[in-house]
Amino acid sequence: MTKIFSSETRIPYLILSIVFIISIYPFFYMISTSLMTAGEASNQYIFPKKLMFENYYEVWTSNRFQRYTFNSLIISSITVLGVLITSIPAAYSFAKINFPFKNTIFYLLLISLMIPEIITLLPHLLIIRGEIIPLPFGPSWMNSLQGLTVPFMGNIFVIFLLRQYFKKIPNELWDAARIDGSSHLNFLIKVVIPMSKPIIVTVSLFTFIIAWNSFAWPLLILTRDDWYPVTVSIYSFVREVGPNFNLLMAACLIAIFPILLLYFFTQKLFIESISNFGLKE
């Protein structure tokens, strides 16, 4: 016990404790406030006198909250699927296939990561309004599912992460597969993807979280509530519930529950991917 709290470890433990408290307090506040009455929440009680689970039911059954939550599930799932369909072949090409100007193209794509996302919103908006190129499925993608998903199906950062992981797969496996008459597509599907489940799960989780938390883009292109995601619905919910912070915190917890549930089922592969990930030229 004395070794654990020796003078050498006391300061690191103190710093970690402070960081832990700062990180966990907002989550604790949400849980505690969501179980309070409106009066207790407005008076800033630390703990509820009685656990008001009814708050969750009231939020879930009001303001079309169920529909908006399912909208977010659909939008996030389709975005993840689209990102994987585009990013896995692209990353494999950069990692295992030689073609002219491969490195130049890859580094130009990486440079695009330096552009703030807010700057790309206007070009994306003009594209989905059909003002730059003609669009399939209608003259405009405003107030549509494809407008919420398609612009984000090409993710350079995901391509980078997958490419770095694919480069760790020994080239000898491809040489053996090529001798047996395998094509690059067959090798990708039967060898590379099964060996890369941890990183694929990781980028899927990241993409799902980003799509789930998206707020500015849906607020920009949606003028009707048909495809409102849960983030925009909470923004509208703030104006409806007013000072009822207990209901607002209950809505926030319901909104983050799918993310926590998804991480719970994928944490093993996620941790494996993080621990094994490395950068390779």
VMD Tcl script that draws the C-alpha trace (Angstrom):
set ca {
  {0.00 0.00 0.00}
  {2.84 2.38 0.85}
  {4.48 1.66 -2.51}
  {1.29 2.53 -4.38}
  {1.02 5.92 -2.69}
  {4.73 6.69 -2.51}
  {6.01 10.19 -3.20}
  {6.81 9.20 -6.80}
  {3.27 8.07 -7.60}
  {1.31 10.54 -5.49}
  {1.34 13.37 -8.05}
  {0.39 11.17 -11.05}
  {-2.48 9.66 -9.02}
  {-3.61 13.15 -7.99}
  {-3.57 14.39 -11.59}
  {-5.44 11.29 -12.81}
  {-8.02 11.73 -10.05}
  {-8.63 15.36 -11.03}
  {-8.95 14.43 -14.71}
  {-11.33 11.59 -13.79}
  {-13.56 13.87 -11.70}
  {-13.66 16.56 -14.40}
  {-14.50 13.95 -17.04}
  {-17.13 12.04 -15.08}
  {-18.93 14.97 -13.45}
  {-21.03 16.00 -16.49}
  {-22.20 12.41 -16.88}
  {-22.99 12.18 -13.17}
  {-24.90 15.48 -13.40}
  {-26.98 14.17 -16.31}
  {-27.93 10.96 -14.52}
  {-28.71 12.64 -11.21}
  {-30.71 15.51 -12.73}
  {-32.65 13.20 -15.06}
  {-34.04 11.38 -12.01}
  {-35.17 14.54 -10.19}
  {-38.42 16.44 -10.11}
  {-38.55 19.77 -11.94}
  {-38.28 21.61 -8.61}
  {-35.23 19.67 -7.47}
  {-33.50 20.23 -10.81}
  {-34.19 23.99 -10.81}
  {-32.89 24.25 -7.23}
  {-29.70 22.40 -8.30}
  {-29.93 19.51 -5.87}
  {-27.02 17.09 -6.02}
  {-29.09 13.94 -5.48}
  {-32.80 13.31 -6.10}
  {-34.98 12.61 -3.09}
  {-36.96 10.11 -5.13}
  {-35.91 8.41 -8.36}
  {-38.20 9.75 -11.07}
  {-37.88 7.15 -13.84}
  {-41.11 8.58 -15.19}
  {-39.03 11.35 -16.74}
  {-37.59 8.93 -19.31}
  {-41.04 7.68 -20.25}
  {-42.35 11.23 -20.59}
  {-39.48 12.20 -22.90}
  {-39.67 8.98 -24.93}
  {-43.39 9.37 -25.59}
  {-43.38 13.11 -26.28}
  {-42.24 15.34 -29.12}
  {-41.94 12.41 -31.59}
  {-38.71 11.54 -29.79}
  {-38.96 7.86 -30.75}
  {-39.13 8.68 -34.45}
  {-36.17 11.06 -34.27}
  {-34.11 8.43 -32.46}
  {-34.89 5.86 -35.15}
  {-34.04 8.49 -37.78}
  {-30.58 8.82 -36.22}
  {-30.15 5.04 -36.21}
  {-31.02 4.84 -39.90}
  {-28.84 7.82 -40.88}
  {-25.83 6.62 -38.86}
  {-26.09 3.00 -40.05}
  {-26.34 3.96 -43.73}
  {-23.42 6.39 -43.34}
  {-21.27 3.65 -41.76}
  {-22.16 1.21 -44.55}
  {-21.36 3.79 -47.22}
  {-18.05 4.74 -45.60}
  {-16.95 1.10 -45.43}
  {-17.96 0.42 -49.04}
  {-15.88 3.36 -50.30}
  {-13.01 3.36 -47.80}
  {-12.01 -0.32 -47.70}
  {-11.25 -0.64 -51.46}
  {-9.56 2.79 -51.48}
  {-7.40 1.94 -48.47}
  {-6.48 -1.44 -49.95}
  {-5.46 0.23 -53.21}
  {-3.18 2.67 -51.41}
  {-1.71 -0.12 -49.26}
  {-1.23 -3.03 -51.66}
  {-1.59 -1.93 -55.30}
  {1.02 0.02 -57.23}
  {-0.35 2.64 -59.63}
  {0.99 5.96 -60.99}
  {1.14 8.87 -58.54}
  {-0.18 6.70 -55.71}
  {1.75 8.46 -52.94}
  {1.07 11.90 -54.41}
  {-2.67 11.29 -54.48}
  {-2.61 9.85 -50.96}
  {-0.73 12.81 -49.48}
  {-3.00 15.28 -51.28}
  {-5.95 13.52 -49.65}
  {-4.25 13.82 -46.28}
  {-3.75 17.56 -46.82}
  {-7.51 17.89 -47.25}
  {-7.87 16.80 -43.62}
  {-6.43 20.17 -42.62}
  {-9.48 21.97 -44.04}
  {-11.98 22.82 -41.25}
  {-15.27 20.98 -41.67}
  {-17.30 24.18 -41.41}
  {-15.66 25.45 -44.63}
  {-16.85 22.40 -46.61}
  {-20.49 22.83 -45.57}
  {-21.25 25.44 -48.24}
  {-19.85 23.40 -51.19}
  {-21.73 20.34 -49.89}
  {-24.90 22.40 -49.63}
  {-24.59 23.68 -53.20}
  {-24.00 20.13 -54.44}
  {-27.05 18.59 -52.78}
  {-29.18 21.49 -53.97}
  {-28.22 20.47 -57.51}
  {-26.53 23.78 -58.32}
  {-23.11 22.31 -59.23}
  {-23.78 18.87 -60.71}
  {-27.03 17.11 -61.71}
  {-28.18 14.69 -59.03}
  {-29.87 11.29 -59.33}
  {-33.14 10.70 -57.48}
  {-34.41 14.22 -58.01}
  {-33.23 17.76 -58.73}
  {-32.38 18.39 -55.07}
  {-31.44 16.33 -52.02}
  {-32.71 18.83 -49.47}
  {-34.91 17.21 -46.78}
  {-33.82 13.73 -47.90}
  {-32.01 10.72 -46.49}
  {-29.40 10.77 -49.26}
  {-28.66 14.41 -48.49}
  {-27.91 13.47 -44.89}
  {-25.69 10.50 -45.72}
  {-24.05 10.55 -49.17}
  {-21.86 13.68 -48.66}
  {-20.08 11.94 -45.76}
  {-19.51 8.51 -47.30}
  {-16.01 9.47 -48.46}
  {-13.98 9.74 -45.27}
  {-10.26 10.46 -45.78}
  {-9.35 9.79 -42.15}
  {-10.98 6.35 -42.27}
  {-9.06 5.58 -45.48}
  {-5.85 6.60 -43.72}
  {-6.49 4.37 -40.69}
  {-7.45 1.37 -42.83}
  {-4.48 1.89 -45.14}
  {-2.04 1.89 -42.23}
  {-3.55 -1.32 -40.88}
  {-3.62 -3.05 -44.29}
  {0.07 -2.28 -44.80}
  {0.86 -4.44 -41.76}
  {-0.55 -7.52 -43.51}
  {2.46 -9.46 -44.92}
  {2.93 -9.21 -48.68}
  {3.81 -12.90 -48.68}
  {0.12 -13.68 -48.24}
  {-0.68 -11.82 -51.46}
  {2.17 -13.56 -53.28}
  {0.79 -16.95 -52.21}
  {-2.75 -15.97 -53.19}
  {-1.58 -14.69 -56.59}
  {0.17 -18.02 -57.29}
  {-3.18 -19.72 -56.64}
  {-4.81 -17.43 -59.19}
  {-6.48 -15.04 -56.77}
  {-7.43 -11.53 -57.85}
  {-7.00 -8.44 -55.68}
  {-10.76 -8.35 -55.04}
  {-10.84 -11.98 -53.97}
  {-7.79 -11.46 -51.73}
  {-9.38 -8.38 -50.16}
  {-12.65 -10.16 -49.38}
  {-11.28 -13.51 -48.22}
  {-8.02 -12.53 -46.51}
  {-7.63 -8.83 -45.78}
  {-11.10 -8.05 -44.42}
  {-11.25 -11.09 -42.06}
  {-7.78 -10.19 -40.73}
  {-8.80 -6.56 -40.24}
  {-11.96 -6.94 -38.18}
  {-10.60 -4.90 -35.22}
  {-9.79 -1.80 -37.28}
  {-13.00 -2.13 -39.31}
  {-15.03 -2.23 -36.11}
  {-13.08 0.75 -34.77}
  {-13.64 2.97 -37.82}
  {-17.28 1.86 -37.93}
  {-17.69 2.94 -34.32}
  {-16.01 6.31 -34.96}
  {-18.12 6.91 -38.07}
  {-21.33 5.95 -36.28}
  {-20.56 8.36 -33.42}
  {-19.75 11.21 -35.82}
  {-22.94 10.61 -37.82}
  {-25.00 10.24 -34.64}
  {-23.66 13.49 -33.19}
  {-24.07 15.46 -36.42}
  {-25.96 18.67 -35.76}
  {-24.95 21.55 -38.04}
  {-25.48 19.68 -41.32}
  {-29.01 18.37 -40.57}
  {-29.96 21.78 -39.22}
  {-28.73 23.32 -42.47}
  {-30.49 21.08 -45.01}
  {-33.68 20.09 -43.19}
  {-36.62 22.47 -43.36}
  {-39.11 19.76 -42.36}
  {-38.97 17.39 -39.41}
  {-39.45 14.18 -41.44}
  {-35.76 13.23 -41.10}
  {-34.85 15.14 -37.96}
  {-32.08 13.26 -36.09}
  {-32.07 13.07 -32.32}
  {-29.52 15.91 -31.99}
  {-31.78 18.39 -33.76}
  {-34.80 17.12 -31.82}
  {-33.00 17.85 -28.54}
  {-32.28 21.36 -29.81}
  {-36.02 21.79 -30.42}
  {-36.80 20.07 -27.13}
  {-34.83 22.73 -25.23}
  {-37.30 25.39 -26.35}
  {-40.29 23.23 -25.48}
  {-39.39 22.10 -21.97}
  {-37.98 25.47 -20.91}
  {-36.52 25.29 -17.39}
  {-37.35 21.57 -16.93}
  {-33.73 20.45 -16.83}
  {-34.75 17.03 -15.53}
  {-36.53 16.25 -18.80}
  {-33.71 17.74 -20.86}
  {-31.11 15.58 -19.11}
  {-33.32 12.52 -19.56}
  {-33.47 13.29 -23.29}
  {-29.67 13.61 -23.44}
  {-29.18 10.25 -21.72}
  {-31.62 8.54 -24.06}
  {-29.71 10.09 -26.98}
  {-26.32 8.73 -25.87}
  {-27.60 5.31 -24.80}
  {-27.23 3.68 -28.27}
  {-23.60 4.84 -28.42}
  {-22.84 3.32 -25.02}
  {-24.62 0.11 -26.00}
  {-22.67 -0.11 -29.26}
  {-19.36 0.40 -27.47}
  {-20.26 -2.25 -24.89}
  {-20.63 -4.89 -27.61}
  {-17.57 -3.80 -29.62}
  {-15.13 -2.82 -26.88}
  {-13.02 -6.00 -27.20}
  {-12.30 -5.43 -30.90}
  {-11.95 -1.70 -30.32}
  {-9.28 -2.17 -27.62}
  {-7.51 -4.80 -29.74}
  {-7.38 -2.41 -32.68}
  {-6.01 0.47 -30.59}
  {-3.37 -1.72 -28.94}
  {-2.19 -3.24 -32.23}
  {-2.39 -0.15 -34.37}
  {0.83 1.27 -35.71}
  {1.97 3.67 -38.38}
  {3.90 2.24 -41.28}
  {5.30 3.91 -44.36}
}
mol new
graphics top color blue
foreach p $ca { graphics top sphere $p radius 0.5 }
foreach p [lrange $ca 0 end-1] q [lrange $ca 1 end] { graphics top cylinder $p $q radius 0.2 }
display resetview
